[in-house]
Each structure stands twice: as C-alpha cells, then as structure tokens.
Amino acid sequence: MNIEACTEAIRTKVGADSGLEATLKFDCGDDGVVFIDGKSAPNSVSNSNLDADCTVGITLENLNAMLAGDLEPATGFMMGKLKVTGDMSVAMRLQRVI
C-alpha cells in the first residue's frame, strides 16, 4: 500500500472515537506522514505534517506490516523497526487502535 492507502486503512480503524485522546503521527520519511487527531470529535486522520504528542518513525513497509497484523507495535519497537519520540504512553495506547 502507498501512504494514501495506509491513511485510509488507519482512518477505518480509528473511526469516530479511537480512545487515543491524543495526537499521533506516523512519519514514513520521504514516503509521507499519517496524522491521527484523537483529540478532535470525531477523530480525524490526514496526511498533514503537524506537531503531535507522539511521533512514530517507521518505514512504509513496516507500517503496512503493522496494518496487516504481521507486526505488533510493541514487537516492532523492541526490534528497532519503529522509533518513538514524544509521549510514550500515547504509543502504548496505539495497540488498541491499530
């Protein structure tokens, strides 16, 4: 999937109320970003490169694997496949959303 398809898949998973109660950004470098606004009602997902409470640095390939259920967020973090900056508690809540 390209970044637009990932954005749409995340939008479907997040729904109107993800329970995230924070902003989170997947930063895929040159491939783009996916920004989840879990503070707004309803929640929104876009490709806006805005400041977030938590930023997850991840390759587009690994983001696809996570969305397909082939890569658990915690496992990816421990394996160094994703880097978290900002509020780590937001990243921990990510498992409920993705």
C-alpha positions in Angstrom: 0.0 0.0 0.0 1.1 3.6 -0.6 0.7 6.3 2.0 -2.8 7.2 0.9 -4.0 3.6 1.2 -2.4 3.4 4.6 -4.1 6.6 5.6 -7.5 5.2 4.5 -6.9 1.9 6.4 -5.9 3.8 9.6 -9.0 6.1 9.2 -11.2 3.0 9.1 -9.5 1.5 12.2 -9.6 4.8 14.2 -13.3 5.5 13.5 -15.1 8.4 15.2 -13.6 7.7 18.7 -10.4 5.7 18.9 -9.9 6.3 22.7 -6.4 7.6 21.9 -7.2 11.1 23.3 -4.0 12.5 21.9 -2.4 13.3 18.5 -0.1 10.8 16.9 2.0 10.9 13.7 3.4 8.1 11.7 6.5 9.6 10.0 7.5 7.4 7.0 10.2 9.9 5.8 10.1 10.6 2.1 7.0 8.4 1.7 4.9 10.9 3.8 3.1 11.1 7.1 -0.2 9.9 8.6 -1.5 12.2 11.4 -4.2 10.9 13.8 -6.0 13.6 15.8 -7.6 11.6 18.6 -8.4 14.8 20.5 -11.0 16.0 18.0 -14.6 14.8 18.0 -15.0 12.9 15.8 -11.3 11.7 15.4 -9.7 12.5 12.2 -6.8 11.0 10.1 -4.9 13.0 7.5 -1.6 13.4 5.7 -0.9 16.7 7.4 2.6 17.0 8.8 1.6 18.7 12.1 3.2 18.5 15.6 2.0 15.5 17.5 2.0 14.4 21.1 3.8 11.3 19.9 5.7 10.6 16.6 6.4 7.1 15.4 9.3 6.9 12.9 8.6 3.9 10.7 9.2 2.7 7.1 6.2 2.5 4.8 6.9 -1.3 4.5 6.7 -1.8 8.3 3.6 0.4 8.6 2.0 -1.9 6.0 3.1 -4.9 8.0 1.6 -3.4 11.2 -1.7 -2.6 9.5 -1.9 -6.2 8.1 -1.3 -7.6 11.6 2.1 -9.0 10.7 3.9 -6.7 13.0 2.8 -5.9 16.6 3.7 -2.3 17.6 5.5 -3.4 20.8 7.5 -6.0 18.9 8.4 -3.5 16.2 9.6 -1.1 18.9 11.7 -3.8 20.6 13.2 -4.9 17.2 14.1 -1.3 16.3 11.6 -1.3 13.4 10.0 1.9 14.7 11.2 4.8 16.8 9.0 6.7 19.2 9.6 10.3 20.2 7.3 12.3 22.5 4.7 10.8 24.9 5.4 7.1 25.2 2.0 6.5 26.8 0.3 7.5 23.6 2.4 4.9 21.7 1.3 2.3 24.2 -2.4 3.1 23.5 -1.7 2.6 19.8 -2.1 -1.1 20.2 -5.8 -0.6 20.9 -6.2 1.4 17.7 -4.1 -0.5 15.2 
